[in-house]
Amino acid sequence: MKKYIIMAEEGERTLLDQAREQVGLDLSDAEIIYTGVGAINIIRALQSVDRDAELYNIGYAGSANFDIGTWVEVTEVRLNHPNVTYPEPVLTMDNGQWTMDNVKQAICYSNCDFVLQSDYKDCVFDMELAFIAALGFRHLHSLKYVSDNLSLHSYHDLTHGVE
């Protein structure tokens, strides 16, 4: 089965070495796809990838209460829309890949913009995972590194990422 590492930006590549050292992740046999940030970039970058391929989404995420530097294995992903409620599926992930004590398991909420505040605790926020999962990949794993506590300034200091 073909394996892919899915990352939003090339600057996240440093996370692969950290993940290998800190959580035992070795994906040396996987091809990296850099998608760009957000839904449209995800769809364009992944539309032709085989839905039976094994995907590993590795990237930065914010959290209201997890410490910066925490690794999180995502168990399910949803869109973050705190101002309205409507029915939508909860997308579950292939998990149980990283059972080390230093990896938390949590929900990821994907957004179309950077989250600067939230009442949601014990979760992470990103801008891609729900859109990847919605494309219907059968073997999707996600490992997030908490880069900030809902602070764009802290995110930039650590990642030098998206403006």
C-alpha positions in Angstrom: 0.0 0.0 0.0 1.4 3.4 -1.0 2.1 5.7 2.0 2.0 9.5 2.0 2.9 12.1 4.6 0.5 15.0 4.2 1.8 18.4 5.4 0.4 21.9 4.8 3.8 23.7 4.4 7.4 22.7 3.8 8.3 24.3 7.1 6.5 21.5 8.9 9.1 19.0 7.7 11.2 19.5 10.8 8.3 17.8 12.7 9.3 14.5 11.0 12.6 14.3 12.8 11.0 15.3 16.1 8.3 12.7 15.7 10.8 10.0 15.0 12.8 10.9 18.1 9.9 11.7 20.5 7.2 9.2 19.5 8.9 6.6 17.4 7.4 7.6 14.0 9.3 6.2 11.1 7.9 7.0 7.7 11.1 6.9 5.7 9.2 4.9 3.0 6.5 7.5 2.5 6.2 10.2 -0.1 5.6 13.7 1.2 2.8 15.9 -0.2 2.8 19.5 0.7 -0.8 20.7 0.2 -0.8 24.4 1.2 -3.1 25.7 3.9 -6.8 25.4 3.9 -9.7 23.6 2.1 -9.1 24.6 -1.5 -5.4 23.7 -1.4 -6.2 20.3 0.2 -8.8 19.4 -2.4 -6.5 20.4 -5.3 -3.4 18.6 -3.8 -5.2 15.4 -2.9 -8.0 14.9 -5.4 -6.1 12.3 -7.5 -4.5 10.4 -4.5 -5.8 6.8 -4.3 -8.4 6.5 -1.5 -6.9 3.2 -0.4 -3.5 4.8 0.2 -2.2 5.2 3.7 -2.1 8.8 4.7 -0.3 10.4 7.7 -1.2 14.0 8.3 1.6 15.5 10.4 1.4 19.1 11.4 1.1 22.0 13.8 -2.1 22.7 15.7 -3.2 25.1 18.4 -4.9 24.1 21.7 -6.6 26.1 24.4 -5.1 24.1 27.2 -2.5 21.5 26.0 1.1 22.5 26.6 3.1 23.8 23.7 5.2 20.9 22.5 2.5 18.2 23.2 2.1 15.5 20.6 -1.6 14.6 19.9 -2.9 11.6 18.0 -6.2 12.7 16.5 -9.1 10.3 17.2 -11.8 12.2 15.3 -12.1 15.4 13.4 -14.9 17.9 13.0 -15.3 21.4 11.6 -15.2 24.2 14.1 -18.2 26.5 13.8 -19.0 27.8 17.3 -21.7 30.2 16.3 -24.1 27.8 14.5 -25.2 24.2 14.9 -26.1 22.0 12.0 -25.9 18.2 11.4 -22.7 16.9 9.9 -20.7 13.7 10.3 -18.0 13.2 12.8 -15.1 11.8 10.9 -13.1 9.1 12.8 -9.4 8.4 12.2 -7.3 5.3 12.1 -5.7 5.6 15.5 -3.8 3.6 18.1 -0.6 4.1 16.1 1.3 5.9 18.9 0.6 4.5 22.3 3.5 6.2 24.1 2.9 8.1 27.3 3.9 11.3 25.8 1.2 11.2 23.1 -2.3 12.4 24.0 -5.4 11.3 22.1 -7.9 14.1 21.3 -10.4 15.5 18.8 -9.2 18.0 16.2 -11.4 20.8 15.0 -10.6 22.2 11.6 -11.2 25.8 10.7 -11.0 28.1 7.8 -9.2 30.7 9.8 -6.7 30.7 12.7 -8.5 30.1 16.1 -7.6 32.8 18.6 -10.1 31.8 21.3 -12.3 28.9 22.2 -14.1 27.4 25.1 -13.2 23.9 23.8 -10.7 22.2 25.9 -8.6 18.9 25.6 -8.6 19.2 21.8 -6.5 20.7 19.0 -7.3 23.1 16.1 -5.9 23.0 12.6 -6.9 24.2 9.1 -6.7 21.0 7.0 -7.6 17.7 8.6 -11.4 17.7 8.3 -11.0 18.5 4.6 -8.6 15.7 4.1 -10.9 13.3 6.0 -13.9 14.4 4.0 -12.2 13.3 0.8 -12.9 9.7 1.9 -9.4 8.2 2.5 -9.8 4.8 4.2 -6.5 4.8 6.1 -6.0 8.3 7.5 -3.8 8.9 10.6 -3.0 12.3 12.1 -0.3 13.4 14.5 -0.3 17.0 15.6 2.3 19.0 17.5 0.8 21.8 19.6 2.5 25.0 18.4 0.6 27.6 20.3 -2.2 28.2 22.8 -4.4 30.0 20.4 -1.9 32.8 19.8 -0.9 33.7 16.2 2.2 35.4 17.6 3.4 32.2 19.4 2.6 30.2 16.2 4.7 32.5 14.1 7.6 32.5 16.6 7.7 28.7 16.5 6.9 27.9 12.9 7.6 30.9 10.7 4.4 29.6 9.0 1.4 31.0 7.2 0.9 34.8 7.5 
